[in-house]
Amino acid sequence: LSGLPKQEYCYRKCMEREVVVQPSPRVYKALKTQMEFILNELQRIDVGESIEPELLDTIDLIATTMNGLKGDGNNGK
């Protein structure tokens, strides 16, 4: 979702550098695909069932990314 090539993303994560998401059609498409996946998963979950931790992590990542794309400089806080 970062919009970076995989090698650059891995390099930055290994070096513990910040990964900054640059808005682009590629990022938009990745976010849209992930949101469709989340919607399908949430529709599949019955009332009273627990949500998988991986799905919650994905939702958190997308929310953080979307807040960062707003361009307000404070990540939505």
N, CA, C and O atoms as a Tripos MOL2 file, in Angstrom:
@<TRIPOS>MOLECULE
protein
  308   307    77     0     0
PROTEIN
NO_CHARGES

@<TRIPOS>ATOM
      1 N           0.8030   -1.2090    0.0000 N.3       1 LEU1
      2 CA          0.0000    0.0000    0.0000 C.3       1 LEU1
      3 C           0.8430    1.2700    0.0000 C.2       1 LEU1
      4 O           0.3080    2.3660   -0.1630 O.2       1 LEU1
      5 N           2.1310    1.1370    0.1770 N.am      2 SER2
      6 CA          2.9650    2.3280    0.2900 C.3       2 SER2
      7 C           3.1910    3.0250   -1.0410 C.2       2 SER2
      8 O           3.5000    4.2160   -1.0650 O.2       2 SER2
      9 N           3.0460    2.3150   -2.1390 N.am      3 GLY3
     10 CA          3.3360    2.8930   -3.4410 C.3       3 GLY3
     11 C           4.7980    2.7620   -3.8170 C.2       3 GLY3
     12 O           5.1950    3.1390   -4.9200 O.2       3 GLY3
     13 N           5.6030    2.2280   -2.9080 N.am      4 LEU4
     14 CA          7.0210    2.0090   -3.1740 C.3       4 LEU4
     15 C           7.2090    0.6460   -3.8270 C.2       4 LEU4
     16 O           6.4140   -0.2680   -3.6120 O.2       4 LEU4
     17 N           8.2730    0.5150   -4.6310 N.am      5 PRO5
     18 CA          8.6080   -0.8310   -5.1100 C.3       5 PRO5
     19 C           8.9230   -1.7240   -3.9140 C.2       5 PRO5
     20 O           9.3720   -1.2430   -2.8730 O.2       5 PRO5
     21 N           8.6890   -3.0130   -4.0660 N.am      6 LYS6
     22 CA          8.8620   -3.9490   -2.9570 C.3       6 LYS6
     23 C          10.2730   -3.8800   -2.3680 C.2       6 LYS6
     24 O          10.4390   -3.9120   -1.1480 O.2       6 LYS6
     25 N          11.2840   -3.7850   -3.2270 N.am      7 GLN7
     26 CA         12.6590   -3.7350   -2.7470 C.3       7 GLN7
     27 C          12.9070   -2.4810   -1.8960 C.2       7 GLN7
     28 O          13.5410   -2.5600   -0.8440 O.2       7 GLN7
     29 N          12.4130   -1.3400   -2.3460 N.am      8 GLU8
     30 CA         12.5970   -0.0980   -1.5940 C.3       8 GLU8
     31 C          11.8580   -0.1580   -0.2530 C.2       8 GLU8
     32 O          12.3740    0.2980    0.7680 O.2       8 GLU8
     33 N          10.6540   -0.7220   -0.2630 N.am      9 TYR9
     34 CA          9.8820   -0.8600    0.9680 C.3       9 TYR9
     35 C          10.6480   -1.7340    1.9670 C.2       9 TYR9
     36 O          10.7990   -1.3680    3.1330 O.2       9 TYR9
     37 N          11.1320   -2.8950    1.5000 N.am     10 CYS10
     38 CA         11.8740   -3.8010    2.3810 C.3      10 CYS10
     39 C          13.1340   -3.1360    2.9160 C.2      10 CYS10
     40 O          13.4660   -3.2820    4.0930 O.2      10 CYS10
     41 N          13.8330   -2.4100    2.0590 N.am     11 TYR11
     42 CA         15.0410   -1.7060    2.4710 C.3      11 TYR11
     43 C          14.7380   -0.7150    3.5900 C.2      11 TYR11
     44 O          15.4380   -0.6820    4.6020 O.2      11 TYR11
     45 N          13.7070    0.0800    3.4080 N.am     12 ARG12
     46 CA         13.3690    1.0900    4.4260 C.3      12 ARG12
     47 C          12.9460    0.4400    5.7400 C.2      12 ARG12
     48 O          13.3270    0.9080    6.8130 O.2      12 ARG12
     49 N          12.1630   -0.6310    5.6640 N.am     13 LYS13
     50 CA         11.7290   -1.3050    6.8840 C.3      13 LYS13
     51 C          12.9150   -1.9390    7.6130 C.2      13 LYS13
     52 O          12.9910   -1.8760    8.8400 O.2      13 LYS13
     53 N          13.8410   -2.5480    6.8650 N.am     14 CYS14
     54 CA         15.0170   -3.1650    7.4720 C.3      14 CYS14
     55 C          15.9200   -2.1270    8.1330 C.2      14 CYS14
     56 O          16.5380   -2.3990    9.1630 O.2      14 CYS14
     57 N          15.9920   -0.9640    7.5490 N.am     15 MET15
     58 CA         16.8260    0.1050    8.0920 C.3      15 MET15
     59 C          16.0690    0.9340    9.1380 C.2      15 MET15
     60 O          16.5790    1.9350    9.6420 O.2      15 MET15
     61 N          14.8350    0.4930    9.4540 N.am     16 GLU16
     62 CA         13.9750    1.1580   10.4290 C.3      16 GLU16
     63 C          13.7230    2.6190   10.0700 C.2      16 GLU16
     64 O          13.6490    3.4880   10.9400 O.2      16 GLU16
     65 N          13.5930    2.8670    8.7670 N.am     17 ARG17
     66 CA         13.2590    4.1960    8.2820 C.3      17 ARG17
     67 C          11.7490    4.3020    8.1240 C.2      17 ARG17
     68 O          11.0530    3.2990    7.9630 O.2      17 ARG17
     69 N          11.2660    5.5120    8.1730 N.am     18 GLU18
     70 CA          9.8420    5.7530    8.0140 C.3      18 GLU18
     71 C           9.4380    5.5140    6.5560 C.2      18 GLU18
     72 O          10.1430    5.9210    5.6330 O.2      18 GLU18
     73 N           8.2970    4.8530    6.3640 N.am     19 VAL19
     74 CA          7.7580    4.6340    5.0310 C.3      19 VAL19
     75 C           6.6440    5.6420    4.8320 C.2      19 VAL19
     76 O           5.6260    5.6030    5.5240 O.2      19 VAL19
     77 N           6.8420    6.5480    3.8780 N.am     20 VAL20
     78 CA          5.8650    7.5940    3.5970 C.3      20 VAL20
     79 C           5.0780    7.1910    2.3470 C.2      20 VAL20
     80 O           5.6600    6.8910    1.3050 O.2      20 VAL20
     81 N           3.7610    7.1900    2.4670 N.am     21 VAL21
     82 CA          2.9090    6.8190    1.3450 C.3      21 VAL21
     83 C           2.7250    8.0260    0.4380 C.2      21 VAL21
     84 O           2.3160    9.0980    0.8830 O.2      21 VAL21
     85 N           3.0330    7.8360   -0.8360 N.am     22 GLN22
     86 CA          2.8430    8.8770   -1.8340 C.3      22 GLN22
     87 C           1.5670    8.5640   -2.6070 C.2      22 GLN22
     88 O           1.4590    7.4900   -3.2000 O.2      22 GLN22
     89 N           0.6010    9.4780   -2.6120 N.am     23 PRO23
     90 CA         -0.6420    9.2140   -3.3460 C.3      23 PRO23
     91 C          -0.3490    8.9600   -4.8210 C.2      23 PRO23
     92 O           0.4160    9.6850   -5.4570 O.2      23 PRO23
     93 N          -0.9760    7.9140   -5.3460 N.am     24 SER24
     94 CA         -0.8360    7.5780   -6.7580 C.3      24 SER24
     95 C          -1.9870    6.6530   -7.1350 C.2      24 SER24
     96 O          -2.6550    6.1110   -6.2540 O.2      24 SER24
     97 N          -2.2260    6.4670   -8.4230 N.am     25 PRO25
     98 CA         -3.2810    5.5260   -8.8380 C.3      25 PRO25
     99 C          -3.0240    4.1140   -8.3140 C.2      25 PRO25
    100 O          -3.9650    3.3810   -8.0100 O.2      25 PRO25
    101 N          -1.7580    3.7360   -8.2080 N.am     26 ARG26
    102 CA         -1.4130    2.4030   -7.7030 C.3      26 ARG26
    103 C          -1.8210    2.2470   -6.2380 C.2      26 ARG26
    104 O          -2.3610    1.2120   -5.8470 O.2      26 ARG26
    105 N          -1.5620    3.2770   -5.4310 N.am     27 VAL27
    106 CA         -1.9460    3.2470   -4.0140 C.3      27 VAL27
    107 C          -3.4700    3.2380   -3.8990 C.2      27 VAL27
    108 O          -4.0310    2.4890   -3.0990 O.2      27 VAL27
    109 N          -4.1320    4.0690   -4.6980 N.am     28 TYR28
    110 CA         -5.5910    4.1230   -4.6690 C.3      28 TYR28
    111 C          -6.1840    2.7580   -4.9870 C.2      28 TYR28
    112 O          -7.1060    2.3090   -4.3060 O.2      28 TYR28
    113 N          -5.6620    2.0920   -6.0170 N.am     29 LYS29
    114 CA         -6.1840    0.7760   -6.3980 C.3      29 LYS29
    115 C          -5.9550   -0.2410   -5.2860 C.2      29 LYS29
    116 O          -6.8330   -1.0550   -5.0030 O.2      29 LYS29
    117 N          -4.7800   -0.2030   -4.6510 N.am     30 ALA30
    118 CA         -4.4860   -1.1360   -3.5570 C.3      30 ALA30
    119 C          -5.4330   -0.8960   -2.3780 C.2      30 ALA30
    120 O          -5.9210   -1.8470   -1.7670 O.2      30 ALA30
    121 N          -5.6880    0.3730   -2.0620 N.am     31 LEU31
    122 CA         -6.6170    0.6850   -0.9690 C.3      31 LEU31
    123 C          -8.0210    0.2200   -1.3070 C.2      31 LEU31
    124 O          -8.7170   -0.3350   -0.4570 O.2      31 LEU31
    125 N          -8.4400    0.4450   -2.5470 N.am     32 LYS32
    126 CA         -9.7810    0.0280   -2.9720 C.3      32 LYS32
    127 C          -9.9260   -1.4890   -2.8750 C.2      32 LYS32
    128 O         -10.9480   -1.9900   -2.4050 O.2      32 LYS32
    129 N          -8.9100   -2.2100   -3.3160 N.am     33 THR33
    130 CA         -8.9410   -3.6770   -3.2580 C.3      33 THR33
    131 C          -9.0270   -4.1540   -1.8140 C.2      33 THR33
    132 O          -9.7960   -5.0640   -1.5010 O.2      33 THR33
    133 N          -8.2430   -3.5460   -0.9410 N.am     34 GLN34
    134 CA         -8.2640   -3.9340    0.4670 C.3      34 GLN34
    135 C          -9.6070   -3.6020    1.1230 C.2      34 GLN34
    136 O         -10.1020   -4.3680    1.9510 O.2      34 GLN34
    137 N         -10.1880   -2.4720    0.7580 N.am     35 MET35
    138 CA        -11.4880   -2.1010    1.3170 C.3      35 MET35
    139 C         -12.5720   -3.0820    0.8640 C.2      35 MET35
    140 O         -13.4630   -3.4150    1.6450 O.2      35 MET35
    141 N         -12.5070   -3.5460   -0.3800 N.am     36 GLU36
    142 CA        -13.4570   -4.5510   -0.8610 C.3      36 GLU36
    143 C         -13.3040   -5.8510   -0.0810 C.2      36 GLU36
    144 O         -14.2990   -6.4860    0.2720 O.2      36 GLU36
    145 N         -12.0560   -6.2510    0.1920 N.am     37 PHE37
    146 CA        -11.7970   -7.4480    0.9770 C.3      37 PHE37
    147 C         -12.3840   -7.3060    2.3870 C.2      37 PHE37
    148 O         -13.0280   -8.2220    2.8980 O.2      37 PHE37
    149 N         -12.1540   -6.1530    2.9970 N.am     38 ILE38
    150 CA        -12.6630   -5.9070    4.3490 C.3      38 ILE38
    151 C         -14.1850   -5.9490    4.3650 C.2      38 ILE38
    152 O         -14.7780   -6.5530    5.2590 O.2      38 ILE38
    153 N         -14.8190   -5.3200    3.3930 N.am     39 LEU39
    154 CA        -16.2720   -5.3360    3.3160 C.3      39 LEU39
    155 C         -16.7920   -6.7640    3.2100 C.2      39 LEU39
    156 O         -17.7400   -7.1290    3.9060 O.2      39 LEU39
    157 N         -16.1850   -7.5740    2.3510 N.am     40 ASN40
    158 CA        -16.6120   -8.9710    2.2110 C.3      40 ASN40
    159 C         -16.4420   -9.7410    3.5050 C.2      40 ASN40
    160 O         -17.3120  -10.5270    3.8810 O.2      40 ASN40
    161 N         -15.3270   -9.5240    4.1920 N.am     41 GLU41
    162 CA        -15.0890  -10.2140    5.4620 C.3      41 GLU41
    163 C         -16.0900   -9.7800    6.5280 C.2      41 GLU41
    164 O         -16.6040  -10.6180    7.2690 O.2      41 GLU41
    165 N         -16.3720   -8.4850    6.6120 N.am     42 LEU42
    166 CA        -17.3220   -8.0040    7.6130 C.3      42 LEU42
    167 C         -18.7310   -8.5000    7.3250 C.2      42 LEU42
    168 O         -19.4890   -8.7780    8.2540 O.2      42 LEU42
    169 N         -19.0900   -8.6150    6.0580 N.am     43 GLN43
    170 CA        -20.4070   -9.1500    5.7030 C.3      43 GLN43
    171 C         -20.4930  -10.6340    6.0290 C.2      43 GLN43
    172 O         -21.5740  -11.1400    6.3320 O.2      43 GLN43
    173 N         -19.3800  -11.3290    5.9710 N.am     44 ARG44
    174 CA        -19.3410  -12.7590    6.2420 C.3      44 ARG44
    175 C         -19.4710  -13.0610    7.7380 C.2      44 ARG44
    176 O         -20.0160  -14.0980    8.1160 O.2      44 ARG44
    177 N         -18.9830  -12.1780    8.5670 N.am     45 ILE45
    178 CA        -18.9840  -12.4100   10.0090 C.3      45 ILE45
    179 C         -20.4100  -12.3220   10.5420 C.2      45 ILE45
    180 O         -21.1170  -11.3420   10.3040 O.2      45 ILE45
    181 N         -20.8190  -13.3560   11.2620 N.am     46 ASP46
    182 CA        -22.1370  -13.3680   11.8920 C.3      46 ASP46
    183 C         -22.1120  -12.5490   13.1730 C.2      46 ASP46
    184 O         -21.0530  -12.2940   13.7450 O.2      46 ASP46
    185 N         -23.2830  -12.1460   13.6080 N.am     47 VAL47
    186 CA        -23.4050  -11.3930   14.8500 C.3      47 VAL47
    187 C         -22.8640  -12.2450   15.9990 C.2      47 VAL47
    188 O         -23.2070  -13.4200   16.1290 O.2      47 VAL47
    189 N         -22.0280  -11.6460   16.8150 N.am     48 GLY48
    190 CA        -21.4730  -12.3350   17.9680 C.3      48 GLY48
    191 C         -20.1530  -13.0290   17.7140 C.2      48 GLY48
    192 O         -19.4830  -13.4300   18.6650 O.2      48 GLY48
    193 N         -19.7540  -13.1860   16.4530 N.am     49 GLU49
    194 CA        -18.4650  -13.8060   16.1520 C.3      49 GLU49
    195 C         -17.3470  -12.7940   16.3440 C.2      49 GLU49
    196 O         -17.5540  -11.5850   16.2410 O.2      49 GLU49
    197 N         -16.1850  -13.3050   16.6180 N.am     50 SER50
    198 CA        -15.0410  -12.4090   16.7850 C.3      50 SER50
    199 C         -14.3990  -12.1270   15.4230 C.2      50 SER50
    200 O         -14.5160  -12.9100   14.4800 O.2      50 SER50
    201 N         -13.7280  -10.9960   15.3600 N.am     51 ILE51
    202 CA        -13.0430  -10.5920   14.1410 C.3      51 ILE51
    203 C         -11.5870  -11.0290   14.2440 C.2      51 ILE51
    204 O         -10.9540  -10.8570   15.2860 O.2      51 ILE51
    205 N         -11.0630  -11.5900   13.1730 N.am     52 GLU52
    206 CA         -9.6760  -12.0450   13.1430 C.3      52 GLU52
    207 C          -8.7180  -10.8800   13.3960 C.2      52 GLU52
    208 O          -8.9310   -9.7850   12.8760 O.2      52 GLU52
    209 N          -7.6770  -11.1000   14.1800 N.am     53 PRO53
    210 CA         -6.6890  -10.0350   14.4420 C.3      53 PRO53
    211 C          -6.0470   -9.4990   13.1560 C.2      53 PRO53
    212 O          -5.7430   -8.3090   13.0640 O.2      53 PRO53
    213 N          -5.8440  -10.3680   12.1730 N.am     54 GLU54
    214 CA         -5.2540   -9.9270   10.9050 C.3      54 GLU54
    215 C          -6.1620   -8.9210   10.2050 C.2      54 GLU54
    216 O          -5.6780   -7.9520    9.6190 O.2      54 GLU54
    217 N          -7.4780   -9.1460   10.2620 N.am     55 LEU55
    218 CA         -8.4220   -8.2120    9.6530 C.3      55 LEU55
    219 C          -8.3940   -6.8760   10.3840 C.2      55 LEU55
    220 O          -8.4550   -5.8230    9.7500 O.2      55 LEU55
    221 N          -8.3040   -6.9080   11.6870 N.am     56 LEU56
    222 CA         -8.2190   -5.6660   12.4630 C.3      56 LEU56
    223 C          -6.9270   -4.9060   12.1430 C.2      56 LEU56
    224 O          -6.9250   -3.6780   12.0590 O.2      56 LEU56
    225 N          -5.8270   -5.6520   11.9660 N.am     57 ASP57
    226 CA         -4.5600   -5.0120   11.5870 C.3      57 ASP57
    227 C          -4.6680   -4.3560   10.2150 C.2      57 ASP57
    228 O          -4.1520   -3.2590    9.9990 O.2      57 ASP57
    229 N          -5.3460   -5.0390    9.2880 N.am     58 THR58
    230 CA         -5.5250   -4.4890    7.9430 C.3      58 THR58
    231 C          -6.3690   -3.2250    7.9930 C.2      58 THR58
    232 O          -6.0510   -2.2440    7.3220 O.2      58 THR58
    233 N          -7.4330   -3.2370    8.7740 N.am     59 ILE59
    234 CA         -8.2930   -2.0570    8.9180 C.3      59 ILE59
    235 C          -7.4890   -0.9030    9.5090 C.2      59 ILE59
    236 O          -7.6060    0.2330    9.0490 O.2      59 ILE59
    237 N          -6.6790   -1.1850   10.5200 N.am     60 ASP60
    238 CA         -5.8570   -0.1510   11.1480 C.3      60 ASP60
    239 C          -4.8540    0.4340   10.1510 C.2      60 ASP60
    240 O          -4.6660    1.6490   10.1000 O.2      60 ASP60
    241 N          -4.2160   -0.4220    9.3650 N.am     61 LEU61
    242 CA         -3.2530    0.0410    8.3630 C.3      61 LEU61
    243 C          -3.9240    0.9310    7.3270 C.2      61 LEU61
    244 O          -3.3790    1.9710    6.9590 O.2      61 LEU61
    245 N          -5.0880    0.5400    6.8590 N.am     62 ILE62
    246 CA         -5.7950    1.3360    5.8500 C.3      62 ILE62
    247 C          -6.2440    2.6660    6.4430 C.2      62 ILE62
    248 O          -6.1440    3.7000    5.7830 O.2      62 ILE62
    249 N          -6.7350    2.6540    7.6700 N.am     63 ALA63
    250 CA         -7.1600    3.9070    8.3040 C.3      63 ALA63
    251 C          -5.9840    4.8580    8.4640 C.2      63 ALA63
    252 O          -6.1130    6.0560    8.2120 O.2      63 ALA63
    253 N          -4.8430    4.3320    8.8790 N.am     64 THR64
    254 CA         -3.6480    5.1580    9.0230 C.3      64 THR64
    255 C          -3.2140    5.7260    7.6760 C.2      64 THR64
    256 O          -2.8620    6.9010    7.5730 O.2      64 THR64
    257 N          -3.2410    4.8880    6.6540 N.am     65 THR65
    258 CA         -2.8600    5.3210    5.3090 C.3      65 THR65
    259 C          -3.8040    6.3900    4.7910 C.2      65 THR65
    260 O          -3.3640    7.4000    4.2420 O.2      65 THR65
    261 N          -5.0960    6.1710    4.9640 N.am     66 MET66
    262 CA         -6.0770    7.1430    4.4890 C.3      66 MET66
    263 C          -5.9230    8.4730    5.2200 C.2      66 MET66
    264 O          -6.0270    9.5330    4.6030 O.2      66 MET66
    265 N          -5.6760    8.4270    6.5210 N.am     67 ASN67
    266 CA         -5.4530    9.6670    7.2720 C.3      67 ASN67
    267 C          -4.2110   10.3880    6.7850 C.2      67 ASN67
    268 O          -4.2000   11.6160    6.7030 O.2      67 ASN67
    269 N          -3.1650    9.6420    6.4590 N.am     68 GLY68
    270 CA         -1.9420   10.2430    5.9500 C.3      68 GLY68
    271 C          -2.1260   10.8400    4.5700 C.2      68 GLY68
    272 O          -1.4710   11.8300    4.2420 O.2      68 GLY68
    273 N          -2.9950   10.2720    3.7540 N.am     69 LEU69
    274 CA         -3.2350   10.7830    2.4060 C.3      69 LEU69
    275 C          -4.0250   12.0810    2.4110 C.2      69 LEU69
    276 O          -4.0480   12.7980    1.4100 O.2      69 LEU69
    277 N          -4.6750   12.3910    3.5320 N.am     70 LYS70
    278 CA         -5.4460   13.6410    3.6020 C.3      70 LYS70
    279 C          -4.5440   14.8570    3.4600 C.2      70 LYS70
    280 O          -4.9930   15.9260    3.0450 O.2      70 LYS70
    281 N          -3.2660   14.6900    3.8060 N.am     71 GLY71
    282 CA         -2.3130   15.7860    3.6190 C.3      71 GLY71
    283 C          -2.4020   16.8820    4.6540 C.2      71 GLY71
    284 O          -1.9450   17.9970    4.4070 O.2      71 GLY71
    285 N          -2.9810   16.5950    5.8140 N.am     72 ASP72
    286 CA         -3.1010   17.6390    6.8410 C.3      72 ASP72
    287 C          -1.8500   17.7250    7.7110 C.2      72 ASP72
    288 O          -1.7380   18.6190    8.5500 O.2      72 ASP72
    289 N          -0.8960   16.7890    7.5110 N.am     73 GLY73
    290 CA          0.3710   16.8870    8.2120 C.3      73 GLY73
    291 C           0.3940   16.3330    9.6220 C.2      73 GLY73
    292 O           1.4670   16.2480   10.2190 O.2      73 GLY73
    293 N          -0.7570   15.9510   10.1840 N.am     74 ASN74
    294 CA         -0.7440   15.4350   11.5420 C.3      74 ASN74
    295 C          -1.3840   14.0560   11.6310 C.2      74 ASN74
    296 O          -1.7920   13.6320   12.7120 O.2      74 ASN74
    297 N          -1.4750   13.3560   10.5140 N.am     75 ASN75
    298 CA         -2.0110   11.9890   10.4620 C.3      75 ASN75
    299 C          -3.3920   11.8720   11.0890 C.2      75 ASN75
    300 O          -3.6830   10.8600   11.7280 O.2      75 ASN75
    301 N          -4.2360   12.8540   10.9320 N.am     76 GLY76
    302 CA         -5.6200   12.7720   11.3850 C.3      76 GLY76
    303 C          -5.8130   12.9970   12.8570 C.2      76 GLY76
    304 O          -6.9180   12.7880   13.3590 O.2      76 GLY76
    305 N          -4.7880   13.4150   13.5790 N.am     77 LYS77
    306 CA         -4.9350   13.6010   15.0220 C.3      77 LYS77
    307 C          -5.2580   15.0280   15.3450 C.2      77 LYS77
    308 O          -5.4180   15.3750   16.5150 O.2      77 LYS77
@<TRIPOS>BOND
     1     1     2 1
     2     2     3 1
     3     3     4 2
     4     3     5 am
     5     5     6 1
     6     6     7 1
     7     7     8 2
     8     7     9 am
     9     9    10 1
    10    10    11 1
    11    11    12 2
    12    11    13 am
    13    13    14 1
    14    14    15 1
    15    15    16 2
    16    15    17 am
    17    17    18 1
    18    18    19 1
    19    19    20 2
    20    19    21 am
    21    21    22 1
    22    22    23 1
    23    23    24 2
    24    23    25 am
    25    25    26 1
    26    26    27 1
    27    27    28 2
    28    27    29 am
    29    29    30 1
    30    30    31 1
    31    31    32 2
    32    31    33 am
    33    33    34 1
    34    34    35 1
    35    35    36 2
    36    35    37 am
    37    37    38 1
    38    38    39 1
    39    39    40 2
    40    39    41 am
    41    41    42 1
    42    42    43 1
    43    43    44 2
    44    43    45 am
    45    45    46 1
    46    46    47 1
    47    47    48 2
    48    47    49 am
    49    49    50 1
    50    50    51 1
    51    51    52 2
    52    51    53 am
    53    53    54 1
    54    54    55 1
    55    55    56 2
    56    55    57 am
    57    57    58 1
    58    58    59 1
    59    59    60 2
    60    59    61 am
    61    61    62 1
    62    62    63 1
    63    63    64 2
    64    63    65 am
    65    65    66 1
    66    66    67 1
    67    67    68 2
    68    67    69 am
    69    69    70 1
    70    70    71 1
    71    71    72 2
    72    71    73 am
    73    73    74 1
    74    74    75 1
    75    75    76 2
    76    75    77 am
    77    77    78 1
    78    78    79 1
    79    79    80 2
    80    79    81 am
    81    81    82 1
    82    82    83 1
    83    83    84 2
    84    83    85 am
    85    85    86 1
    86    86    87 1
    87    87    88 2
    88    87    89 am
    89    89    90 1
    90    90    91 1
    91    91    92 2
    92    91    93 am
    93    93    94 1
    94    94    95 1
    95    95    96 2
    96    95    97 am
    97    97    98 1
    98    98    99 1
    99    99   100 2
   100    99   101 am
   101   101   102 1
   102   102   103 1
   103   103   104 2
   104   103   105 am
   105   105   106 1
   106   106   107 1
   107   107   108 2
   108   107   109 am
   109   109   110 1
   110   110   111 1
   111   111   112 2
   112   111   113 am
   113   113   114 1
   114   114   115 1
   115   115   116 2
   116   115   117 am
   117   117   118 1
   118   118   119 1
   119   119   120 2
   120   119   121 am
   121   121   122 1
   122   122   123 1
   123   123   124 2
   124   123   125 am
   125   125   126 1
   126   126   127 1
   127   127   128 2
   128   127   129 am
   129   129   130 1
   130   130   131 1
   131   131   132 2
   132   131   133 am
   133   133   134 1
   134   134   135 1
   135   135   136 2
   136   135   137 am
   137   137   138 1
   138   138   139 1
   139   139   140 2
   140   139   141 am
   141   141   142 1
   142   142   143 1
   143   143   144 2
   144   143   145 am
   145   145   146 1
   146   146   147 1
   147   147   148 2
   148   147   149 am
   149   149   150 1
   150   150   151 1
   151   151   152 2
   152   151   153 am
   153   153   154 1
   154   154   155 1
   155   155   156 2
   156   155   157 am
   157   157   158 1
   158   158   159 1
   159   159   160 2
   160   159   161 am
   161   161   162 1
   162   162   163 1
   163   163   164 2
   164   163   165 am
   165   165   166 1
   166   166   167 1
   167   167   168 2
   168   167   169 am
   169   169   170 1
   170   170   171 1
   171   171   172 2
   172   171   173 am
   173   173   174 1
   174   174   175 1
   175   175   176 2
   176   175   177 am
   177   177   178 1
   178   178   179 1
   179   179   180 2
   180   179   181 am
   181   181   182 1
   182   182   183 1
   183   183   184 2
   184   183   185 am
   185   185   186 1
   186   186   187 1
   187   187   188 2
   188   187   189 am
   189   189   190 1
   190   190   191 1
   191   191   192 2
   192   191   193 am
   193   193   194 1
   194   194   195 1
   195   195   196 2
   196   195   197 am
   197   197   198 1
   198   198   199 1
   199   199   200 2
   200   199   201 am
   201   201   202 1
   202   202   203 1
   203   203   204 2
   204   203   205 am
   205   205   206 1
   206   206   207 1
   207   207   208 2
   208   207   209 am
   209   209   210 1
   210   210   211 1
   211   211   212 2
   212   211   213 am
   213   213   214 1
   214   214   215 1
   215   215   216 2
   216   215   217 am
   217   217   218 1
   218   218   219 1
   219   219   220 2
   220   219   221 am
   221   221   222 1
   222   222   223 1
   223   223   224 2
   224   223   225 am
   225   225   226 1
   226   226   227 1
   227   227   228 2
   228   227   229 am
   229   229   230 1
   230   230   231 1
   231   231   232 2
   232   231   233 am
   233   233   234 1
   234   234   235 1
   235   235   236 2
   236   235   237 am
   237   237   238 1
   238   238   239 1
   239   239   240 2
   240   239   241 am
   241   241   242 1
   242   242   243 1
   243   243   244 2
   244   243   245 am
   245   245   246 1
   246   246   247 1
   247   247   248 2
   248   247   249 am
   249   249   250 1
   250   250   251 1
   251   251   252 2
   252   251   253 am
   253   253   254 1
   254   254   255 1
   255   255   256 2
   256   255   257 am
   257   257   258 1
   258   258   259 1
   259   259   260 2
   260   259   261 am
   261   261   262 1
   262   262   263 1
   263   263   264 2
   264   263   265 am
   265   265   266 1
   266   266   267 1
   267   267   268 2
   268   267   269 am
   269   269   270 1
   270   270   271 1
   271   271   272 2
   272   271   273 am
   273   273   274 1
   274   274   275 1
   275   275   276 2
   276   275   277 am
   277   277   278 1
   278   278   279 1
   279   279   280 2
   280   279   281 am
   281   281   282 1
   282   282   283 1
   283   283   284 2
   284   283   285 am
   285   285   286 1
   286   286   287 1
   287   287   288 2
   288   287   289 am
   289   289   290 1
   290   290   291 1
   291   291   292 2
   292   291   293 am
   293   293   294 1
   294   294   295 1
   295   295   296 2
   296   295   297 am
   297   297   298 1
   298   298   299 1
   299   299   300 2
   300   299   301 am
   301   301   302 1
   302   302   303 1
   303   303   304 2
   304   303   305 am
   305   305   306 1
   306   306   307 1
   307   307   308 2
@<TRIPOS>SUBSTRUCTURE
     1 LEU1         2 RESIDUE 1 A LEU
     2 SER2         6 RESIDUE 1 A SER
     3 GLY3        10 RESIDUE 1 A GLY
     4 LEU4        14 RESIDUE 1 A LEU
     5 PRO5        18 RESIDUE 1 A PRO
     6 LYS6        22 RESIDUE 1 A LYS
     7 GLN7        26 RESIDUE 1 A GLN
     8 GLU8        30 RESIDUE 1 A GLU
     9 TYR9        34 RESIDUE 1 A TYR
    10 CYS10       38 RESIDUE 1 A CYS
    11 TYR11       42 RESIDUE 1 A TYR
    12 ARG12       46 RESIDUE 1 A ARG
    13 LYS13       50 RESIDUE 1 A LYS
    14 CYS14       54 RESIDUE 1 A CYS
    15 MET15       58 RESIDUE 1 A MET
    16 GLU16       62 RESIDUE 1 A GLU
    17 ARG17       66 RESIDUE 1 A ARG
    18 GLU18       70 RESIDUE 1 A GLU
    19 VAL19       74 RESIDUE 1 A VAL
    20 VAL20       78 RESIDUE 1 A VAL
    21 VAL21       82 RESIDUE 1 A VAL
    22 GLN22       86 RESIDUE 1 A GLN
    23 PRO23       90 RESIDUE 1 A PRO
    24 SER24       94 RESIDUE 1 A SER
    25 PRO25       98 RESIDUE 1 A PRO
    26 ARG26      102 RESIDUE 1 A ARG
    27 VAL27      106 RESIDUE 1 A VAL
    28 TYR28      110 RESIDUE 1 A TYR
    29 LYS29      114 RESIDUE 1 A LYS
    30 ALA30      118 RESIDUE 1 A ALA
    31 LEU31      122 RESIDUE 1 A LEU
    32 LYS32      126 RESIDUE 1 A LYS
    33 THR33      130 RESIDUE 1 A THR
    34 GLN34      134 RESIDUE 1 A GLN
    35 MET35      138 RESIDUE 1 A MET
    36 GLU36      142 RESIDUE 1 A GLU
    37 PHE37      146 RESIDUE 1 A PHE
    38 ILE38      150 RESIDUE 1 A ILE
    39 LEU39      154 RESIDUE 1 A LEU
    40 ASN40      158 RESIDUE 1 A ASN
    41 GLU41      162 RESIDUE 1 A GLU
    42 LEU42      166 RESIDUE 1 A LEU
    43 GLN43      170 RESIDUE 1 A GLN
    44 ARG44      174 RESIDUE 1 A ARG
    45 ILE45      178 RESIDUE 1 A ILE
    46 ASP46      182 RESIDUE 1 A ASP
    47 VAL47      186 RESIDUE 1 A VAL
    48 GLY48      190 RESIDUE 1 A GLY
    49 GLU49      194 RESIDUE 1 A GLU
    50 SER50      198 RESIDUE 1 A SER
    51 ILE51      202 RESIDUE 1 A ILE
    52 GLU52      206 RESIDUE 1 A GLU
    53 PRO53      210 RESIDUE 1 A PRO
    54 GLU54      214 RESIDUE 1 A GLU
    55 LEU55      218 RESIDUE 1 A LEU
    56 LEU56      222 RESIDUE 1 A LEU
    57 ASP57      226 RESIDUE 1 A ASP
    58 THR58      230 RESIDUE 1 A THR
    59 ILE59      234 RESIDUE 1 A ILE
    60 ASP60      238 RESIDUE 1 A ASP
    61 LEU61      242 RESIDUE 1 A LEU
    62 ILE62      246 RESIDUE 1 A ILE
    63 ALA63      250 RESIDUE 1 A ALA
    64 THR64      254 RESIDUE 1 A THR
    65 THR65      258 RESIDUE 1 A THR
    66 MET66      262 RESIDUE 1 A MET
    67 ASN67      266 RESIDUE 1 A ASN
    68 GLY68      270 RESIDUE 1 A GLY
    69 LEU69      274 RESIDUE 1 A LEU
    70 LYS70      278 RESIDUE 1 A LYS
    71 GLY71      282 RESIDUE 1 A GLY
    72 ASP72      286 RESIDUE 1 A ASP
    73 GLY73      290 RESIDUE 1 A GLY
    74 ASN74      294 RESIDUE 1 A ASN
    75 ASN75      298 RESIDUE 1 A ASN
    76 GLY76      302 RESIDUE 1 A GLY
    77 LYS77      306 RESIDUE 1 A LYS
